[in-house]
Amino acid sequence: MSASTQVKLLISLAQIDGLVADRERNYISKIGVANGLTPDDMSKLFEQRHDLIVPADLSDAQKFDCLFHLVQLMKIDERMYREEILFCSTIAEKLGYRKEVMFDLMLNVKAGNMDENEKEKLEDLTRKYLV
């Protein structure tokens, strides 16, 4: 998945409650810049609404990474809205997961840093939800 596609999904989730909080903006910007987008690119993306495009040719690891970042973003402002959960469930289905994957993700994804070992265990746990 391209960096801009992933960032657009994250921005769409952050915009659901009508306001992109500073913590959400910082989180998304770090992901975008780490994947080659410039701060100017990021500013422009935050000013727009985006179509929900989920590429069909992603590896299982890329699917997990995308969904992991969405759930982590949802938890970052310490408030989870029904609309955000529904958004993530919809994207999970588009990625090829059963909706039930959200239960394990919501229980196990931390808003803060997670080490690679934690993420790998979570990826193994969620693999059973791929269709």
C-alpha positions, 0 to 999 in steps of 0.5 A: 500500500502506498504511503499516501493511501495509508495516510488517507485512510488514517486521516479519514478515520481522524476526521470522523468526529469532526476534529483532528486532534493534535495527537492524531495529527502528529501520529499520522504525520510521523507515519507519512514522513517516515514513508517518504511524504514531505511535511508539505504533502501532509499538510495538503492531505489534512485539508482534504476529504478522501475516498476510502480506497483499500488496495486488493493486492496487499500481503497479509503483513501489509493488511495487518500493518494497515489495520494496526495503525488504524486501531492505534490511531483510534485509541490515541486520543483515549476516546473511541467513538462508535463511528470510528469502530464501524470505520475500522470494521469496514476497513478490516472487511475490505482488507479480508478480515472478519469483523470479529478481528476488532475484538482482539485488536481493541483489547491488545493494541496500545495507544503508545509504543508497542515493541516488535515482539508484541506486534508479531504476537498480535499479528499471529493472533489476528491471522485466524480472522483472514478469510 
